[in-house]
């Protein structure tokens, strides 16, 4: 799951760099979701409590 989240984030950042902040709403939503998934994955890997 972590590798998938990192891959999705790298892909989204490449789109962001290419379009120079001209992303549509859906792209911003995907970018936020991938960041949240990475944060949740890191918390799970590091054993941090979710509550």
Long-range contacts (C-beta under 8 A, 24 or more apart in sequence): 1-37, 1-41, 2-38, 2-41, 2-42, 2-45, 4-37, 5-34, 5-37, 5-38, 5-41, 6-38, 8-34, 8-37, 9-34, 9-35, 9-38
